[in-house]
Amino acid sequence: MAFQKKHSPMERFWFTMALMVGILALMGVIGTTIDITYHVPDQAVVYVDPANGIYYAPPYIDNHRYPNSLDVNSLEASTVAECRQLNIHPDLECVEQGYFEEYETVTHLLKTKLGLSEAKQSRWNQDGAWNF
């Protein structure tokens, strides 16, 4: 029969505390390195160039970040869902600049769920309008 040492309540308490601190530290490190990606919702309104089959993010157009060769007077408003149905693709410059995605870390999401942090304002409203 092997000898087993019984742990005192204080030893169990400190072991539990050390384990909790270790888990929280590990979650903190891992949680800040993992991003959750949110893609542009289907109801988001975009500007479409029907002649070229490309759609643009409204902040890209409204803030005059587009090339001079683009005729903004020919653009039409549409939703992302309609563009996808018509096989209209996003402008590569808008994609590279991150207009159609936003990121949140796992740590921030967890803090928000626990009420320790305010939720980050989304780039898009429920009705498809953009926050910029």
C-alpha positions as CSV (number, residue, x, y, z in Angstrom):
1,M,0.0,0.0,0.0
2,A,1.5,3.3,-1.1
3,F,1.7,6.3,1.3
4,Q,-0.5,9.2,0.2
5,K,-0.1,12.5,1.8
6,K,-3.3,14.3,2.6
7,H,-3.3,18.0,1.6
8,S,-4.4,20.6,4.1
9,P,-7.2,23.0,3.2
10,M,-4.6,25.8,2.8
11,E,-2.6,23.7,0.4
12,R,-5.6,23.0,-1.6
13,F,-6.6,26.7,-1.6
14,W,-3.2,27.9,-2.8
15,F,-3.1,25.1,-5.5
16,T,-6.5,26.2,-6.7
17,M,-5.4,29.9,-6.7
18,A,-2.2,29.0,-8.7
19,L,-4.2,27.0,-11.2
20,M,-6.7,29.8,-11.7
21,V,-4.0,32.4,-12.2
22,G,-2.3,30.1,-14.7
23,I,-5.5,29.5,-16.6
24,L,-6.3,33.3,-16.7
25,A,-2.7,34.1,-17.9
26,L,-2.9,31.5,-20.6
27,M,-6.3,32.7,-21.7
28,G,-5.0,36.3,-21.8
29,V,-2.0,35.4,-24.0
30,I,-4.0,33.1,-26.3
31,G,-7.0,35.4,-26.4
32,T,-5.0,38.4,-27.6
33,T,-3.5,36.5,-30.5
34,I,-6.7,34.9,-31.9
35,D,-8.8,37.3,-33.9
36,I,-12.5,36.7,-34.8
37,T,-13.3,38.0,-38.3
38,Y,-16.6,39.5,-39.1
39,H,-17.4,39.9,-42.8
40,V,-19.6,42.5,-44.4
41,P,-23.3,41.6,-43.8
42,D,-25.6,40.9,-46.8
43,Q,-27.7,44.0,-46.0
44,A,-24.8,46.4,-46.1
45,V,-25.2,49.1,-48.7
46,V,-22.4,49.6,-51.2
47,Y,-21.7,51.6,-54.4
48,V,-21.8,49.6,-57.6
49,D,-20.1,50.3,-60.9
50,P,-22.4,48.2,-63.1
51,A,-20.2,48.8,-66.2
52,N,-17.2,47.1,-64.6
53,G,-19.0,44.7,-62.3
54,I,-17.3,46.1,-59.1
55,Y,-18.7,47.4,-55.9
56,Y,-17.1,49.9,-53.5
57,A,-17.3,50.6,-49.8
58,P,-19.1,53.9,-49.1
59,P,-16.3,55.3,-46.9
60,Y,-13.9,54.7,-49.8
61,I,-16.0,56.8,-52.1
62,D,-17.4,59.4,-49.7
63,N,-13.9,60.2,-48.3
64,H,-12.5,60.6,-51.8
65,R,-10.0,57.7,-51.6
66,Y,-10.9,56.4,-55.1
67,P,-8.7,56.9,-58.2
68,N,-9.3,59.9,-60.4
69,S,-10.3,57.6,-63.3
70,L,-13.4,56.4,-61.4
71,D,-16.6,58.2,-62.5
72,V,-18.5,58.4,-59.2
73,N,-21.6,59.8,-61.0
74,S,-22.3,56.4,-62.6
75,L,-22.3,54.5,-59.3
76,E,-25.5,53.0,-58.0
77,A,-26.5,52.0,-54.4
78,S,-27.1,48.3,-53.8
79,T,-26.7,45.7,-51.1
80,V,-23.9,43.2,-50.8
81,A,-26.4,40.3,-51.2
82,E,-27.7,41.8,-54.5
83,C,-24.1,42.2,-55.7
84,R,-23.3,38.6,-54.9
85,Q,-26.4,37.4,-56.8
86,L,-25.3,39.4,-59.9
87,N,-21.7,38.1,-59.6
88,I,-20.4,41.7,-58.9
89,H,-17.1,41.6,-57.0
90,P,-15.6,44.0,-54.4
91,D,-12.9,46.4,-55.5
92,L,-9.5,44.9,-54.7
93,E,-8.3,48.2,-53.1
94,C,-11.3,48.2,-50.8
95,V,-10.6,44.6,-49.8
96,E,-6.9,45.3,-49.2
97,Q,-7.8,48.3,-47.0
98,G,-10.1,46.1,-44.9
99,Y,-13.4,47.8,-45.6
100,F,-15.3,44.6,-45.9
101,E,-14.0,42.9,-42.7
102,E,-13.5,43.8,-39.1
103,Y,-11.7,42.0,-36.3
104,E,-12.1,41.4,-32.6
105,T,-9.9,39.5,-30.2
106,V,-11.2,36.6,-28.2
107,T,-10.1,38.5,-25.0
108,H,-12.2,41.6,-25.9
109,L,-15.2,39.4,-26.8
110,L,-15.0,37.6,-23.5
111,K,-14.6,40.9,-21.6
112,T,-17.7,42.2,-23.4
113,K,-19.7,39.1,-22.6
114,L,-18.7,39.4,-18.9
115,G,-19.6,43.1,-18.8
116,L,-16.0,44.2,-18.1
117,S,-15.7,46.2,-21.4
118,E,-18.0,48.0,-23.8
119,A,-18.8,46.4,-27.0
120,K,-16.9,47.7,-30.0
121,Q,-19.1,49.6,-32.4
122,S,-19.5,47.7,-35.6
123,R,-18.7,49.2,-38.9
124,W,-22.2,48.3,-40.1
125,N,-25.6,49.1,-38.6
126,Q,-28.4,46.5,-38.6
127,D,-30.1,48.3,-41.5
128,G,-27.0,48.1,-43.7
129,A,-25.8,51.7,-43.2
130,W,-22.1,52.2,-42.5
131,N,-20.5,53.8,-39.4
132,F,-17.7,56.0,-40.6
